[in-house]
């Protein structure tokens, strides 16, 4: 955590982002999508949730593929 970083309200925050490698991205997104907190929403919601903490190359392509292949949706 950078002790000098403060957000616009003066509260200290820590910026965390995880880069997901391309070769495991589809499996990672599939597992993320299966979680109960995701609730099998469409690709837009999936990308929004993933984008909060993860950087994934070709995220839209991967998210569309995962949601299209979901049998529960």
N, C-alpha and C positions, 0 to 999 in steps of 0.2 A: 504494500500500500504506500502510495506517495503521500507523505504527511503535508505537503504543500498544496495538494489538489483539493479544491472545495467547489461544490456545485453552486449554482446561482443563488441558493438560499443560505449559503454559508455552512452547510452540513458537509462533513467529510464523507466521501464515497470512494469506493474502490471499483475500478473498471476491470472486469474480467471477461475475457473472450477466449474461447477454445477453438482452434483450427482443427477441422476434421479432414483427414487425408482422403483424397479422391478414391483410393482403392477400397476404403471401408465406408464411404459415404452412404451408399444405398442401404447397406445393412444397418448402419446407424440410424438413418432416417426411418427405416421400416420399424425398428425397435422403438424408437421415439413415438412413432405414430400409434403403436399398439398400446401404449400406456393409457391408463384410464383417464388421466388428466387431459389428454388430447381430444377424447370424445369423438373420434372419427369425423372431424370437420374436413372441409375441402382443402385444396392446395394452398389457397391464400392464407387461411388460418394457420396451416402447418408451417409455412414459410415465416409468417410473423412470429410464431412461437420459437422456432429455431433461431431466427435472427436476433433474438434477445440475448443469447449466450454463445452462439456458435457461428463460425464462418465456414461455409461449405461451398466449394466450387460447383457451379451449375445447379444450384439449389432448386431453381424452378423446374428444371427438367426432371430432377430426381423426385421432387415432391409430387409432380403430376403423375409420374410413373407409379409411385407408391400408392397414391390415392386411387388411381385407376384400377390397380390390381387388388385392392382391398375387397374381400368377400363380404365383410360385415356392413359395408356402406350401402 
